[in-house]
Amino acid sequence: MEISQAVEFVRANDHAVLATRRRDGSPQLSPVNAGVVDGRVCISSQAPRAKVRNIRRDPAVSVLVLPEAFYGGWVQLDGTAEIVDQPAALDLLEQVYRAIRGEHPDWDDYRAAMIRDERVVIAITPTRAVGG
């Protein structure tokens, strides 16, 4: 599967499972919502979470994206993740929200919550894609 096809699938389907590696090399899986911003698969997370710590140590990740109904087509994207921290993450968090949910009713409240919750963006640059 072409990476561009997989990225288009993510644009239409945000339910995903992110795979990172623990310090001992074993997989750590996290259910997430994913959106596409500038060709990268982006996920909002909190800075203290295990997935964020794992990526800071080893940026190689995989993300499995599924339709809302669970069954049907799917894609797996492998790639390199970057953690975008506050304050740079604020504008990107808005873009991620829009990519997944559309417009927020109160962007000031949203931004305040993102700061309070120590939100970061996991931005994945895909290097390989497979699908079924």
SULLIN-V646740 format. One record per residue. RES is the residue in one small letter. SS is DSSP state (hx for helix, st for strand, lp for the rest). NEAR is the number of other ideal C-beta (glycine too) atoms within 12 Angstrom. D_LAST is the distance of its C-alpha to the last C-alpha in Angstrom with 2 decimals. Layout:
res->RES ss->SS near->NEAR d_last->D_LAST
res->RES ss->SS near->NEAR d_last->D_LAST
This chain:
res->m ss->lp near->21 d_last->9.14
res->e ss->lp near->15 d_last->12.43
res->i ss->hx near->26 d_last->13.54
res->s ss->hx near->17 d_last->15.02
res->q ss->hx near->19 d_last->11.90
res->a ss->hx near->36 d_last->10.43
res->v ss->hx near->32 d_last->13.97
res->e ss->hx near->22 d_last->14.17
res->f ss->hx near->34 d_last->11.29
res->v ss->hx near->42 d_last->13.44
res->r ss->hx near->23 d_last->16.47
res->a ss->hx near->22 d_last->15.40
res->n ss->lp near->31 d_last->14.03
res->d ss->lp near->30 d_last->16.29
res->h ss->st near->27 d_last->15.48
res->a ss->st near->38 d_last->14.57
res->v ss->st near->27 d_last->15.53
res->l ss->st near->38 d_last->17.45
res->a ss->st near->30 d_last->18.18
res->t ss->st near->37 d_last->21.57
res->r ss->st near->24 d_last->23.98
res->r ss->lp near->18 d_last->27.22
res->r ss->lp near->13 d_last->30.41
res->d ss->lp near->10 d_last->30.15
res->g ss->lp near->12 d_last->26.67
res->s ss->lp near->13 d_last->24.93
res->p ss->st near->20 d_last->21.89
res->q ss->st near->25 d_last->22.68
res->l ss->st near->20 d_last->19.99
res->s ss->st near->29 d_last->20.75
res->p ss->st near->20 d_last->19.35
res->v ss->st near->34 d_last->19.81
res->n ss->st near->28 d_last->19.49
res->a ss->lp near->43 d_last->18.34
res->g ss->st near->37 d_last->19.54
res->v ss->st near->35 d_last->19.78
res->v ss->st near->30 d_last->23.29
res->d ss->lp near->19 d_last->24.25
res->g ss->lp near->21 d_last->20.82
res->r ss->st near->32 d_last->20.56
res->v ss->st near->47 d_last->18.55
res->c ss->st near->45 d_last->21.50
res->i ss->st near->46 d_last->22.24
res->s ss->st near->43 d_last->25.67
res->s ss->st near->38 d_last->27.18
res->q ss->st near->27 d_last->30.68
res->a ss->lp near->25 d_last->32.37
res->p ss->lp near->14 d_last->33.45
res->r ss->lp near->24 d_last->30.03
res->a ss->hx near->22 d_last->28.76
res->k ss->hx near->37 d_last->25.58
res->v ss->hx near->34 d_last->27.93
res->r ss->hx near->23 d_last->30.32
res->n ss->hx near->29 d_last->27.62
res->i ss->hx near->36 d_last->26.39
res->r ss->hx near->24 d_last->30.04
res->r ss->hx near->20 d_last->30.44
res->d ss->lp near->24 d_last->27.16
res->p ss->lp near->24 d_last->25.08
res->a ss->st near->25 d_last->21.99
res->v ss->st near->43 d_last->19.18
res->s ss->st near->35 d_last->15.47
res->v ss->st near->49 d_last->13.96
res->l ss->st near->33 d_last->10.94
res->v ss->st near->44 d_last->10.70
res->l ss->st near->27 d_last->10.16
res->p ss->lp near->20 d_last->11.67
res->e ss->lp near->15 d_last->15.25
res->a ss->lp near->10 d_last->14.77
res->f ss->lp near->15 d_last->12.46
res->y ss->lp near->10 d_last->10.47
res->g ss->lp near->16 d_last->8.02
res->g ss->lp near->23 d_last->5.39
res->w ss->st near->26 d_last->5.42
res->v ss->st near->37 d_last->6.51
res->q ss->st near->30 d_last->8.91
res->l ss->st near->43 d_last->12.05
res->d ss->st near->26 d_last->14.89
res->g ss->st near->32 d_last->18.30
res->t ss->st near->23 d_last->21.90
res->a ss->st near->38 d_last->23.19
res->e ss->st near->26 d_last->26.59
res->i ss->st near->35 d_last->28.58
res->v ss->st near->32 d_last->30.55
res->d ss->lp near->24 d_last->33.58
res->q ss->lp near->22 d_last->36.17
res->p ss->lp near->16 d_last->37.87
res->a ss->lp near->16 d_last->35.48
res->a ss->hx near->33 d_last->32.58
res->l ss->hx near->28 d_last->34.27
res->d ss->hx near->21 d_last->33.48
res->l ss->hx near->31 d_last->29.91
res->l ss->hx near->39 d_last->29.49
res->e ss->hx near->28 d_last->30.59
res->q ss->hx near->27 d_last->28.04
res->v ss->hx near->38 d_last->25.23
res->y ss->hx near->31 d_last->26.62
res->r ss->hx near->22 d_last->26.79
res->a ss->hx near->31 d_last->23.20
res->i ss->hx near->29 d_last->22.08
res->r ss->hx near->17 d_last->24.98
res->g ss->lp near->13 d_last->27.24
res->e ss->lp near->13 d_last->30.97
res->h ss->lp near->20 d_last->32.71
res->p ss->lp near->10 d_last->35.99
res->d ss->lp near->12 d_last->37.97
res->w ss->hx near->18 d_last->36.89
res->d ss->hx near->13 d_last->40.00
res->d ss->hx near->12 d_last->39.18
res->y ss->hx near->25 d_last->35.57
res->r ss->hx near->22 d_last->36.82
res->a ss->hx near->15 d_last->39.41
res->a ss->hx near->20 d_last->36.84
res->m ss->hx near->32 d_last->34.65
res->i ss->hx near->20 d_last->37.77
res->r ss->hx near->14 d_last->38.92
res->d ss->lp near->20 d_last->35.58
res->e ss->lp near->21 d_last->35.38
res->r ss->st near->34 d_last->32.04
res->v ss->st near->34 d_last->30.33
res->v ss->st near->39 d_last->27.22
res->i ss->st near->45 d_last->24.54
res->a ss->st near->37 d_last->23.47
res->i ss->st near->46 d_last->20.57
res->t ss->st near->26 d_last->20.57
res->p ss->st near->36 d_last->17.15
res->t ss->st near->21 d_last->17.54
res->r ss->st near->21 d_last->14.07
res->a ss->st near->29 d_last->10.51
res->v ss->st near->22 d_last->7.16
res->g ss->st near->26 d_last->3.72
res->g ss->lp near->16 d_last->0.00
